[in-house]
Amino acid sequence: MSKVLVTGGLGYIGSHTVVELLARGHDVVIADNLANTRAEVLDGIEAISGKRPEWANVDLADHAACAAFLAQHEDLDGIIHFAAYKAVGESVEKPLDYYHNNLGSLVNLLQFCKQKPSCAFIFSSSCTVYGQADELPIKEDASVKPAESPYGNTKQVGEEILRDAANAHGFQVIALRYFNPVGAHPSAKIGELPLGAPQNLVPFITQSAAGLRGPLKVFGNDYPTRDGTCIRDYIHVVDVAKAHILAMERLVAGKCEQALEVFNLGTGTGSTVVEVLEAFKKSTGAELQWDFADRRPGDVVAAFADTQKARDVLGWSAELPLEQSMADAWRWQQTLPKN
C-alpha cells in the first residue's frame, strides 16, 4: 500500500483514478479547490469504492497554502497531478490565469519533491503538445510543435520543468500524454461534469441528446479524411485511470530508466466526428441531430496515438471500445439534473 496525493481528484479523470487507486488498496488524499467540479463527486467515489478518501479544498497555486497542506502529508509516497485549467479557448482569453494556475501549482508541488525525492510524481499531460504531427500514429519521440494555445503551452513547459527538476534534484517522473478521454464509470456514479458549456465533444453529444442543447454543430466537413470530419483518438476514461495505477507502481518500485519518462495514452485508432456520433446512436438508441458548420480555427486534421511504448513498458493497453464509452457517457448524463 502507498499513500498517494491526487490533485484535482474530484475532477473527471482524477475521480476515476482515485477509484482505481482505492481498488488496488492505496491510501488516497485528494486536493481540489472545486474550480471545475463539485464536492458531490466525493459521494460518488465513496458509493463505488466503499471508502471516503480525505479531501482538502486547497489552491495549490497559492505557495503558502500548498506548503501548509503538504506539511501535513510528509509521508506521501506519490503525487498524481491533475489539477489544472484545461479550456483551450479560455486560455487564449486568460493566458495569465492559465500560466499562474497550471505552472504555479506544478512548481509548488515539485518543491515538496525536491525535499523528498523518493516521492513518485505523475504529470497529467496531453496530446496537445504534438500539434498537427508530421506522421500518424504519433509516437512519443515526435517533434513537439509550437503550442497553439496557452493551455497547450502549459503542458509543454510543464514537461520541461519536470525534466529539469527531476534531473537536478534526483527524483523520477512519468508524464502521461492523453489523447481524448471519454465515457464515465460504468456504475454511473461519476463521470464528466463540465460547469457551464462543455469544452469537449462527448458532453455536447449527451447534453444535446438529453434536450439540454440544440442540434450539435460539427465544425468542418471538408477535411482530407474518410468522411471530411476531424479524426481523434477517443479512449475510455477508466482505461486512462488504470494507466495511472501502473505508472505509479512503476515509479514506487524504482523501475524508471530515465528521470522523466513519457507515455501516450490512447487506443491507437482514430475515429472521425461522424463516426463518434454514429457510435453514440448505435450504442444508446437515443435520437441525435447535428449539422455542419465552418471549420474551427486551431483544430488539427487528425491525431491518434502510437501506444506501443505503453504496452511494452507499462504493460498497459486500452480495453474498452468506443461504443461502451458512448453508452457509459449517456448513462451518466441521465443521472444529471435536466436543467
Residue frames relative to the residue before (quaternion, step in Angstrom):
aa qw qx qy qz dx dy dz
M 1.0000 0.0000 0.0000 0.0000 0.00 0.00 0.00
S 0.1120 -0.7738 0.6213 0.0517 3.54 -1.06 0.86
K 0.3595 -0.6878 0.5771 0.2543 3.56 -1.25 0.45
V 0.0434 -0.8323 0.5495 -0.0591 3.55 -0.49 1.26
L 0.2679 -0.7225 0.6174 0.1581 3.55 -1.00 0.92
V 0.0941 -0.7698 0.6299 0.0418 3.57 -0.87 0.99
T 0.1752 -0.7797 0.5937 0.0943 3.57 -0.42 1.20
G 0.7732 0.2005 -0.1984 0.5680 3.56 -0.88 0.91
G 0.3035 0.8212 -0.4431 0.1929 3.55 1.23 0.50
L 0.6473 0.4554 -0.3373 0.5098 3.58 1.28 0.03
G 0.5080 0.6374 -0.4188 0.4004 3.57 1.30 0.15
Y 0.7902 -0.3656 0.2252 0.4373 3.54 -1.34 -0.03
I 0.7749 0.2997 -0.1836 0.5254 3.60 0.45 -1.15
G 0.6079 0.5854 -0.3500 0.4064 3.58 1.05 -0.73
S 0.6823 0.4894 -0.3039 0.4501 3.59 0.85 -0.91
H 0.6492 0.4992 -0.3237 0.4738 3.59 1.00 -0.73
T 0.6400 0.5120 -0.3251 0.4718 3.58 1.07 -0.69
V 0.5996 0.5457 -0.3564 0.4644 3.60 1.05 -0.70
V 0.6417 0.5266 -0.3249 0.4532 3.59 0.93 -0.88
E 0.6863 0.4755 -0.2895 0.4681 3.60 0.90 -0.90
L 0.6198 0.5306 -0.3448 0.4641 3.60 1.03 -0.69
L 0.6628 0.4979 -0.3046 0.4690 3.58 0.90 -0.89
A 0.6414 0.5329 -0.3254 0.4459 3.58 1.01 -0.77
R 0.6982 0.4379 -0.2580 0.5042 3.59 1.17 -0.58
G 0.6069 -0.6170 0.3351 0.3725 3.59 1.25 0.20
H 0.4607 0.6774 -0.4612 0.3408 3.58 1.21 0.23
D 0.4146 -0.6557 0.5723 0.2658 3.54 -1.27 0.55
V 0.1170 -0.8369 0.5347 0.0031 3.59 -0.63 1.16
V 0.0822 -0.7351 0.6712 0.0499 3.50 -1.18 0.84
I 0.2001 -0.7910 0.5713 0.0891 3.57 -0.88 0.96
A 0.0705 -0.7381 0.6681 0.0626 3.55 -1.15 0.79
D 0.2263 0.7621 -0.5718 0.2026 3.59 -0.62 1.11
N 0.2399 -0.8022 0.5324 0.1242 3.59 -0.74 1.05
L 0.5009 -0.7044 0.3915 0.3156 3.59 1.28 0.41
A 0.2598 0.7852 -0.5238 0.2042 3.59 1.09 0.63
N 0.8179 0.0623 -0.0206 0.5716 3.61 1.07 -0.62
T 0.6985 0.3685 -0.2903 0.5403 3.57 0.98 0.84
R 0.4052 -0.6957 0.5331 0.2601 3.57 -1.28 -0.14
A 0.6122 -0.5849 0.4000 0.3509 3.55 -1.19 0.64
E 0.5734 0.6253 -0.3717 0.3769 3.60 1.16 -0.55
V 0.4957 0.6505 -0.4340 0.3779 3.59 1.22 -0.31
L 0.5885 0.5803 -0.3669 0.4270 3.58 1.10 -0.65
D 0.6153 0.5366 -0.3449 0.4631 3.60 1.08 -0.67
G 0.6461 0.5209 -0.3162 0.4596 3.58 1.02 -0.78
I 0.6243 0.5296 -0.3311 0.4692 3.56 1.01 -0.81
E 0.6761 0.4908 -0.2907 0.4664 3.55 0.91 -0.92
A 0.6377 0.5386 -0.3317 0.4396 3.60 0.98 -0.79
I 0.6848 0.4724 -0.2803 0.4788 3.58 1.04 -0.76
S 0.8066 0.3533 -0.1419 0.4522 3.56 0.74 -1.12
G 0.3846 -0.7106 0.4972 0.3161 3.57 1.15 -0.55
K 0.6875 0.3977 -0.2712 0.5437 3.56 1.29 0.20
R 0.2157 -0.7643 0.5958 0.1195 3.57 -1.09 0.74
P 0.2377 -0.8091 0.5171 0.1462 3.58 -0.12 1.22
E 0.6002 -0.5416 0.4481 0.3815 3.53 -1.29 0.43
W 0.0578 -0.7936 0.6056 0.0115 3.56 -0.99 0.87
A 0.0933 -0.7760 0.6222 0.0439 3.56 -0.99 0.91
N 0.3003 -0.7228 0.5959 0.1799 3.57 -0.93 0.95
V 0.2473 0.7791 -0.5209 0.2462 3.56 0.03 1.32
D 0.3548 -0.7028 0.5800 0.2091 3.55 -1.10 0.81
L 0.2749 -0.8133 0.4942 0.1369 3.56 -0.23 1.28
A 0.5957 0.5515 -0.3715 0.4505 3.60 1.23 -0.24
D 0.5772 0.5245 -0.3692 0.5054 3.57 1.33 -0.16
H 0.4121 -0.7643 0.4318 0.2442 3.56 -0.28 1.27
A 0.6949 0.4763 -0.2893 0.4546 3.58 0.81 -0.98
A 0.6623 0.5040 -0.3079 0.4610 3.59 0.94 -0.86
C 0.6487 0.5131 -0.3146 0.4658 3.57 1.00 -0.83
A 0.6696 0.5032 -0.3037 0.4541 3.58 0.89 -0.92
A 0.6511 0.5124 -0.3183 0.4608 3.58 0.98 -0.83
F 0.6452 0.5158 -0.3164 0.4664 3.57 1.01 -0.81
L 0.6972 0.4745 -0.2820 0.4575 3.60 0.82 -0.96
A 0.5824 0.5838 -0.3713 0.4267 3.60 1.14 -0.55
Q 0.6560 0.4962 -0.3020 0.4819 3.57 1.22 -0.47
H 0.7617 0.3133 -0.1582 0.5447 3.58 1.29 -0.25
E 0.1314 0.8367 -0.5191 0.1154 3.56 0.84 0.97
D 0.6362 0.5371 -0.3270 0.4470 3.59 1.27 -0.20
L 0.3171 0.7667 -0.5040 0.2400 3.60 1.19 0.38
D 0.2836 -0.7359 0.5905 0.1711 3.55 -1.11 0.78
G 0.8215 -0.0027 0.0317 0.5693 3.56 1.14 -0.53
I 0.1894 -0.7400 0.6346 0.1172 3.52 -1.35 0.45
I 0.0880 -0.7396 0.6640 0.0661 3.57 -1.02 0.88
H 0.1659 -0.8476 0.5032 0.0289 3.54 -0.38 1.28
F 0.0122 -0.8039 0.5922 -0.0541 3.55 -0.32 1.35
A 0.5795 0.6589 -0.3764 0.2972 3.56 1.04 -0.86
A 0.3682 0.6947 -0.5432 0.2944 3.57 -0.53 1.22
Y 0.4713 -0.5864 0.5573 0.3513 3.53 -1.27 0.39
K 0.1179 -0.8634 0.4906 -0.0039 3.60 -0.88 0.86
A 0.5257 0.6348 -0.4246 0.3747 3.64 1.18 0.21
V 0.4351 -0.7290 0.4648 0.2514 3.57 -0.54 1.20
G 0.6946 0.4879 -0.2864 0.4443 3.58 0.77 -1.02
E 0.6560 0.5085 -0.3060 0.4664 3.56 0.94 -0.88
S 0.6307 0.5486 -0.3421 0.4291 3.58 1.03 -0.74
V 0.6115 0.5335 -0.3480 0.4693 3.60 1.14 -0.58
E 0.6941 0.4675 -0.2657 0.4786 3.56 1.06 -0.79
K 0.8060 0.1825 -0.0569 0.5602 3.59 1.06 -0.76
P 0.0040 -0.8609 0.5086 0.0129 3.61 0.71 1.01
L 0.6530 0.5239 -0.3377 0.4302 3.61 0.93 -0.78
D 0.6048 0.5429 -0.3564 0.4609 3.58 1.06 -0.67
Y 0.6772 0.4995 -0.2923 0.4544 3.57 0.95 -0.90
Y 0.6703 0.4809 -0.3141 0.4699 3.60 0.90 -0.82
H 0.6462 0.5175 -0.3254 0.4570 3.59 0.96 -0.83
N 0.7329 0.4400 -0.2514 0.4538 3.57 0.74 -1.03
N 0.7556 0.4305 -0.2397 0.4317 3.56 0.62 -1.11
L 0.7495 0.3657 -0.2221 0.5052 3.58 0.91 -0.82
G 0.6138 0.5545 -0.3526 0.4375 3.59 1.06 -0.65
S 0.6620 0.4942 -0.3085 0.4716 3.57 0.92 -0.87
L 0.6337 0.5353 -0.3330 0.4483 3.58 1.00 -0.79
V 0.6724 0.4907 -0.3026 0.4642 3.59 0.83 -0.95
N 0.6437 0.5270 -0.3305 0.4458 3.60 0.94 -0.81
L 0.6652 0.4890 -0.3043 0.4752 3.59 0.97 -0.81
L 0.6704 0.5039 -0.3077 0.4494 3.57 0.98 -0.79
Q 0.5383 0.5853 -0.4122 0.4447 3.59 1.19 -0.34
F 0.6223 0.5174 -0.3306 0.4855 3.58 1.11 -0.67
C 0.6711 0.4964 -0.3005 0.4614 3.59 0.91 -0.92
K 0.5790 0.5763 -0.3705 0.4421 3.58 1.13 -0.61
Q 0.7049 0.4412 -0.2515 0.4951 3.57 1.04 -0.82
K 0.7787 0.1773 -0.0950 0.5943 3.56 1.21 -0.54
P 0.1134 -0.8590 0.4958 0.0590 3.60 0.41 1.22
S 0.5722 0.5824 -0.3982 0.4181 3.61 1.18 -0.18
C 0.5504 0.6164 -0.3962 0.4002 3.61 1.25 -0.25
A 0.3554 -0.7455 0.5287 0.1960 3.58 -0.58 1.19
F 0.1196 -0.8074 0.5768 0.0339 3.58 -1.05 0.74
I 0.0673 -0.7710 0.6331 0.0173 3.56 -0.90 1.02
F 0.1982 -0.7914 0.5744 0.0672 3.54 -0.87 1.07
S 0.3659 -0.7126 0.5647 0.1984 3.52 -0.96 1.00
S 0.0164 0.8080 -0.5861 0.0578 3.57 -0.22 1.30
S 0.3569 -0.7492 0.5375 0.1496 3.57 -1.25 -0.14
C 0.5508 -0.5948 0.4722 0.3462 3.54 -1.23 0.50
T 0.4718 0.6675 -0.4541 0.3545 3.61 1.21 -0.13
V 0.5515 0.6192 -0.4073 0.3828 3.61 1.16 -0.39
Y 0.6638 0.5296 -0.3055 0.4308 3.60 1.16 -0.50
G 0.2521 -0.7461 0.5651 0.2459 3.60 1.04 -0.70
Q 0.7141 -0.3386 0.3015 0.5334 3.58 -1.05 -0.76
A 0.2871 -0.8062 0.4953 0.1492 3.55 -0.15 1.31
D 0.5401 -0.6312 0.4571 0.3177 3.55 -1.19 0.61
E 0.7964 0.1465 -0.0650 0.5831 3.58 1.14 -0.63
L 0.1682 -0.7614 0.6193 0.0919 3.55 -1.19 0.69
P 0.5095 -0.2119 -0.8317 0.0617 1.56 -1.96 1.55
I 0.5630 -0.6363 0.4313 0.3036 3.55 -1.25 0.53
K 0.2162 -0.7709 0.5894 0.1075 3.56 -0.82 1.05
E 0.6603 -0.5377 0.3579 0.3832 3.56 -1.23 0.47
D 0.7095 0.4391 -0.2757 0.4773 3.60 1.08 -0.54
A 0.3383 0.7287 -0.5172 0.2952 3.60 1.22 0.36
S 0.5745 -0.5975 0.4238 0.3652 3.55 -1.10 0.64
V 0.3632 -0.7082 0.5669 0.2125 3.53 -1.09 0.81
K 0.2624 -0.7911 0.5382 0.1251 3.57 -0.48 1.22
P 0.6484 -0.4781 0.3871 0.4485 3.60 -1.21 0.28
A 0.5141 -0.6687 0.4438 0.3028 3.56 -0.89 0.96
E 0.3682 -0.7392 0.5266 0.2017 3.55 -1.12 0.73
S 0.7749 0.1578 -0.1304 0.5980 3.59 1.26 0.10
P 0.6207 -0.5223 0.4127 0.4142 3.58 -1.19 0.34
Y 0.5960 0.5534 -0.3716 0.4476 3.61 1.04 -0.68
G 0.6792 0.4820 -0.2951 0.4682 3.59 0.82 -0.98
N 0.6419 0.5296 -0.3266 0.4481 3.56 1.03 -0.74
T 0.6149 0.5379 -0.3646 0.4467 3.61 1.05 -0.64
K 0.6396 0.5014 -0.3366 0.4755 3.61 1.09 -0.57
Q 0.6456 0.5079 -0.3226 0.4703 3.59 0.98 -0.80
V 0.6985 0.4553 -0.2707 0.4812 3.57 0.79 -1.03
G 0.5938 0.5750 -0.3564 0.4356 3.59 1.07 -0.72
E 0.6637 0.4877 -0.3051 0.4782 3.58 0.93 -0.87
E 0.6358 0.5196 -0.3361 0.4613 3.60 1.01 -0.75
I 0.6321 0.5196 -0.3287 0.4717 3.59 0.98 -0.82
L 0.6533 0.5254 -0.3111 0.4476 3.57 0.93 -0.90
R 0.6663 0.5055 -0.3101 0.4520 3.56 0.89 -0.92
D 0.6757 0.4951 -0.2967 0.4586 3.58 0.87 -0.94
A 0.6936 0.4845 -0.2837 0.4514 3.58 0.86 -0.97
A 0.6585 0.5117 -0.3184 0.4507 3.57 0.94 -0.86
N 0.6608 0.4957 -0.3083 0.4718 3.58 0.97 -0.81
A 0.7013 0.4845 -0.2762 0.4441 3.59 0.94 -0.86
H 0.8212 0.2968 -0.1048 0.4760 3.55 0.92 -0.92
G 0.5534 -0.7038 0.3510 0.2742 3.57 1.24 0.35
F 0.5747 0.5443 -0.4405 0.4235 3.59 1.02 0.65
Q 0.4082 -0.7265 0.5111 0.2108 3.56 -1.26 0.33
V 0.1241 -0.8007 0.5859 -0.0132 3.51 -1.04 0.96
I 0.1198 -0.7355 0.6571 0.1135 3.53 -1.25 0.58
A 0.1562 -0.7557 0.6303 0.0848 3.56 -0.95 0.95
L 0.1599 -0.7851 0.5951 0.0629 3.56 -0.77 1.07
R 0.1911 -0.7967 0.5681 0.0774 3.55 -0.59 1.19
Y 0.2038 -0.8013 0.5539 0.0976 3.56 -0.27 1.28
F 0.3482 -0.6633 0.6076 0.2639 3.48 -1.28 0.46
N 0.7800 -0.3227 0.2090 0.4938 3.69 -0.30 -1.01
P 0.1745 -0.8074 0.5558 0.0932 3.62 0.01 1.23
V 0.0258 0.7905 -0.6084 0.0655 3.57 -0.94 0.95
G 0.6548 0.5349 -0.3696 0.3853 3.56 -1.31 0.05
A 0.2784 -0.7211 0.6087 0.1793 3.51 -1.36 -0.32
H 0.6506 -0.4700 0.3846 0.4559 3.56 -1.25 0.15
P 0.5434 -0.6595 0.3994 0.3320 3.64 -0.85 0.87
S 0.5897 0.5733 -0.3638 0.4373 3.58 1.23 -0.34
A 0.3173 -0.7564 0.4863 0.3012 3.59 1.30 -0.47
K 0.4402 0.6908 -0.4595 0.3432 3.60 1.16 0.55
I 0.7695 0.0801 -0.0704 0.6297 3.58 1.25 -0.45
G 0.1284 0.7798 -0.6036 0.1051 3.55 -1.21 0.56
E 0.7127 -0.4046 0.3211 0.4745 3.55 -1.28 -0.27
L 0.0504 -0.8231 0.5630 -0.0540 3.56 -0.71 1.14
P 0.0194 -0.8309 0.5560 0.0037 3.61 0.44 1.14
L 0.3009 -0.7186 0.5970 0.1915 3.54 -1.04 0.84
G 0.7833 0.1623 -0.1623 0.5778 3.59 -0.53 1.16
A 0.7899 -0.2824 0.2161 0.4996 3.56 -1.21 -0.49
P 0.4772 -0.6779 0.4689 0.3048 3.62 -0.85 0.90
Q 0.3475 -0.7251 0.5583 0.2042 3.53 -1.22 0.59
N 0.7278 0.4033 -0.2113 0.5128 3.58 1.26 -0.33
L 0.6753 -0.5517 0.3279 0.3636 3.55 -1.22 0.58
V 0.7241 0.4917 -0.2957 0.3828 3.59 0.61 -1.08
P 0.6452 0.4875 -0.3568 0.4676 3.67 0.89 -0.65
F 0.5961 0.5367 -0.3644 0.4731 3.59 1.12 -0.56
I 0.6352 0.5272 -0.3286 0.4589 3.58 0.98 -0.84
T 0.7202 0.4514 -0.2740 0.4500 3.58 0.70 -1.05
Q 0.6599 0.4935 -0.3226 0.4659 3.60 0.99 -0.73
S 0.6223 0.5229 -0.3393 0.4734 3.58 1.07 -0.66
A 0.6738 0.4908 -0.2951 0.4669 3.59 0.91 -0.91
A 0.6737 0.4908 -0.2852 0.4733 3.58 1.15 -0.64
G 0.5407 -0.6545 0.3837 0.3635 3.58 1.28 0.01
L 0.4892 0.6736 -0.4252 0.3552 3.56 1.26 0.24
R 0.7642 0.1847 -0.1079 0.6084 3.56 1.29 -0.37
G 0.5776 -0.5808 0.4395 0.3687 3.52 -1.25 0.30
P 0.7814 -0.2803 0.2267 0.5093 3.57 -1.25 -0.37
L 0.5316 -0.6439 0.4614 0.2998 3.53 -1.09 0.80
K 0.2873 -0.7278 0.5958 0.1808 3.56 -1.11 0.72
V 0.1452 -0.7617 0.6276 0.0696 3.56 -0.79 1.05
F 0.2842 -0.8104 0.4938 0.1363 3.54 -0.43 1.25
G 0.8491 0.0567 -0.0977 0.5161 3.54 -0.34 1.30
N 0.0506 0.7798 -0.6231 0.0322 3.57 -0.95 0.94
D 0.6117 0.5435 -0.3449 0.4599 3.53 1.23 0.54
Y 0.3501 0.7221 -0.5126 0.3053 3.57 1.17 0.59
P 0.5268 -0.6359 0.4549 0.3335 3.62 -1.16 0.51
T 0.4023 0.6706 -0.5075 0.3618 3.57 0.57 1.26
R 0.7349 -0.4706 0.2564 0.4156 3.59 -1.25 0.22
D 0.7975 0.1526 -0.1451 0.5653 3.62 1.14 -0.35
G 0.6381 -0.5801 0.3085 0.4014 3.56 1.26 0.36
T 0.6679 0.4644 -0.3115 0.4911 3.62 1.26 -0.05
C 0.6674 -0.5393 0.3460 0.3796 3.54 -1.23 0.56
I 0.3024 -0.7401 0.5786 0.1611 3.54 -1.22 0.63
R 0.0346 0.7775 -0.6261 0.0478 3.54 -0.98 0.97
D 0.4415 -0.6642 0.5434 0.2618 3.53 -1.34 0.35
Y 0.0912 -0.8264 0.5556 0.0005 3.59 -0.20 1.33
I 0.0369 -0.8198 0.5689 -0.0530 3.55 -0.63 1.21
H 0.5230 -0.6512 0.4516 0.3136 3.56 -0.95 0.90
V 0.5366 -0.6672 0.4188 0.3026 3.56 -0.88 0.98
V 0.6088 0.5416 -0.3684 0.4477 3.63 1.07 -0.55
D 0.6196 0.5188 -0.3429 0.4789 3.59 1.05 -0.69
V 0.6291 0.5271 -0.3292 0.4670 3.58 1.01 -0.82
A 0.6568 0.5240 -0.3113 0.4441 3.58 0.89 -0.94
K 0.6651 0.5164 -0.3133 0.4392 3.58 0.90 -0.89
A 0.5985 0.5633 -0.3671 0.4356 3.60 1.08 -0.58
H 0.6258 0.5435 -0.3421 0.4427 3.58 1.06 -0.69
I 0.6234 0.5372 -0.3477 0.4493 3.57 1.04 -0.69
L 0.6694 0.4888 -0.2941 0.4759 3.57 0.91 -0.92
A 0.6477 0.5108 -0.3245 0.4628 3.59 1.00 -0.78
M 0.6511 0.5087 -0.3209 0.4628 3.60 0.96 -0.84
E 0.6745 0.4875 -0.3042 0.4635 3.58 0.90 -0.87
R 0.5986 0.5365 -0.3604 0.4732 3.61 1.13 -0.56
L 0.6684 0.4999 -0.2980 0.4632 3.58 0.92 -0.89
V 0.6810 0.4988 -0.2969 0.4464 3.58 0.83 -1.01
A 0.6821 0.4783 -0.2779 0.4783 3.57 1.12 -0.70
G 0.4485 -0.7255 0.4272 0.3001 3.59 1.29 -0.05
K 0.4058 0.7534 -0.4352 0.2798 3.58 1.13 0.60
C 0.4769 0.6884 -0.4464 0.3154 3.62 1.21 -0.15
E 0.3401 -0.7661 0.5202 0.1640 3.54 -1.00 0.87
Q 0.7520 0.2242 -0.1572 0.5996 3.57 1.31 -0.19
A 0.6394 -0.5207 0.3892 0.4105 3.56 -1.24 0.39
L 0.7736 0.1023 -0.0583 0.6226 3.58 1.08 -0.77
E 0.0668 -0.7674 0.6374 0.0184 3.55 -0.80 1.08
V 0.1747 -0.7913 0.5832 0.0563 3.56 -1.02 0.88
F 0.0102 -0.7973 0.6030 -0.0242 3.57 -0.96 0.93
N 0.3871 -0.6725 0.5808 0.2460 3.53 -1.15 0.73
L 0.1086 -0.7528 0.6424 0.0936 3.55 -1.18 0.66
G 0.3433 0.6969 -0.5593 0.2893 3.53 -0.45 1.28
T 0.5959 -0.5593 0.4248 0.3895 3.54 -1.29 -0.11
G 0.4485 -0.6699 0.4645 0.3665 3.55 1.19 -0.57
T 0.7056 0.3859 -0.2418 0.5429 3.57 1.31 0.01
G 0.2851 -0.7663 0.5520 0.1638 3.57 -0.89 0.89
S 0.1341 -0.7667 0.6234 0.0743 3.54 -1.12 0.75
T 0.4201 -0.6811 0.5306 0.2795 3.58 -1.02 0.75
V 0.6612 -0.4895 0.3751 0.4272 3.55 -1.26 0.29
V 0.6551 0.5069 -0.3186 0.4608 3.59 0.92 -0.86
E 0.6358 0.5240 -0.3349 0.4572 3.61 0.98 -0.73
V 0.6229 0.5182 -0.3386 0.4783 3.60 1.08 -0.69
L 0.6477 0.5133 -0.3207 0.4627 3.59 0.93 -0.85
E 0.6682 0.4904 -0.3005 0.4719 3.58 0.94 -0.84
A 0.6301 0.5237 -0.3345 0.4656 3.60 1.04 -0.73
F 0.6220 0.5329 -0.3390 0.4628 3.57 1.05 -0.72
K 0.6799 0.4871 -0.2950 0.4621 3.60 0.82 -0.97
K 0.6701 0.5118 -0.3006 0.4457 3.58 0.94 -0.89
S 0.7430 0.4376 -0.2364 0.4478 3.59 0.86 -0.93
T 0.7728 0.3533 -0.1838 0.4942 3.59 1.14 -0.53
G 0.3340 -0.7400 0.5099 0.2844 3.57 1.09 -0.66
A 0.4726 0.6824 -0.4368 0.3466 3.59 1.26 0.09
E 0.4873 -0.6400 0.5093 0.3056 3.54 -1.19 0.61
L 0.0215 0.7947 -0.6040 0.0564 3.54 -1.01 0.82
Q 0.1153 -0.7861 0.6058 0.0428 3.54 -0.85 1.00
W 0.0805 0.7859 -0.6120 0.0373 3.53 -1.09 0.70
D 0.0722 -0.7569 0.6427 0.0944 3.52 -1.32 0.28
F 0.5394 -0.6458 0.4484 0.3016 3.53 -1.27 0.40
A 0.1191 -0.7598 0.6365 0.0589 3.52 -1.20 0.70
D 0.6941 -0.4502 0.3413 0.4461 3.56 -1.29 0.13
R 0.6488 -0.4970 0.4030 0.4119 3.54 -1.26 0.40
R 0.3655 -0.7074 0.5642 0.2184 3.54 -1.20 0.61
P 0.4979 -0.6677 0.4479 0.3250 3.63 -0.73 0.93
G 0.7951 0.3356 -0.2417 0.4437 3.54 -1.06 0.80
D 0.5581 0.6071 -0.4058 0.3940 3.62 1.18 -0.28
V 0.3285 -0.7171 0.5754 0.2163 3.57 -0.89 0.91
V 0.6090 -0.5841 0.3931 0.3652 3.57 -1.17 0.57
A 0.8129 -0.0945 0.1332 0.5591 3.57 0.72 -1.06
A 0.0915 0.7696 -0.6285 0.0656 3.54 -1.13 0.73
F 0.2513 0.7311 -0.6159 0.1515 3.55 -0.78 1.05
A 0.5534 -0.7071 0.3788 0.2245 3.47 -1.14 0.88
D 0.2949 -0.6168 0.6842 0.2540 3.44 -1.44 0.39
T 0.1175 -0.8456 0.5204 0.0181 3.60 -0.48 1.18
Q 0.3086 0.7908 -0.4866 0.2064 3.59 1.24 0.27
K 0.6515 0.5302 -0.3322 0.4291 3.58 0.92 -0.84
A 0.6515 0.5049 -0.3195 0.4675 3.61 0.95 -0.83
R 0.6397 0.5148 -0.3275 0.4674 3.60 1.03 -0.73
D 0.7227 0.4654 -0.2582 0.4409 3.56 0.81 -1.01
V 0.7770 0.3750 -0.1801 0.4725 3.59 0.86 -0.95
L 0.7671 0.3401 -0.1881 0.5105 3.58 0.84 -0.95
G 0.3567 -0.7198 0.5104 0.3068 3.57 1.15 -0.54
W 0.5315 0.6335 -0.3794 0.4151 3.56 1.20 0.62
S 0.1421 0.7465 -0.6488 0.0403 3.53 -1.19 0.60
A 0.5694 -0.5854 0.4519 0.3589 3.54 -1.21 0.54
E 0.1942 -0.8155 0.5412 0.0659 3.56 -0.96 0.92
L 0.7235 0.4654 -0.2424 0.4485 3.59 1.06 -0.73
P 0.4096 -0.7481 0.4684 0.2304 3.61 -0.75 1.02
L 0.6969 -0.4819 0.3445 0.4043 3.53 -1.33 0.37
E 0.6329 0.5451 -0.3422 0.4304 3.59 0.95 -0.81
Q 0.6539 0.4885 -0.3274 0.4760 3.61 0.99 -0.71
S 0.5950 0.5584 -0.3612 0.4514 3.58 1.04 -0.71
M 0.6822 0.4869 -0.2867 0.4641 3.56 0.92 -0.94
A 0.6562 0.5108 -0.3118 0.4596 3.59 0.95 -0.86
D 0.6692 0.4916 -0.2998 0.4697 3.58 0.95 -0.84
A 0.6336 0.5250 -0.3305 0.4623 3.59 1.02 -0.78
W 0.6674 0.4960 -0.2981 0.4687 3.59 0.99 -0.82
R 0.6263 0.5267 -0.3360 0.4663 3.59 1.00 -0.77
W 0.6464 0.5058 -0.3058 0.4826 3.57 1.02 -0.82
Q 0.6392 0.5354 -0.3341 0.4395 3.61 0.89 -0.89
Q 0.6788 0.5183 -0.2927 0.4300 3.57 0.99 -0.82
T 0.6234 0.5202 -0.3463 0.4700 3.60 1.27 -0.17
L 0.6222 0.5876 -0.3224 0.4045 3.58 1.28 -0.38
P 0.6449 -0.5167 0.3800 0.4155 3.61 -1.18 0.41
K 0.4852 -0.7029 0.4537 0.2541 3.57 -1.07 0.74
N 0.7167 0.3967 -0.2708 0.5056 3.59 1.20 0.10
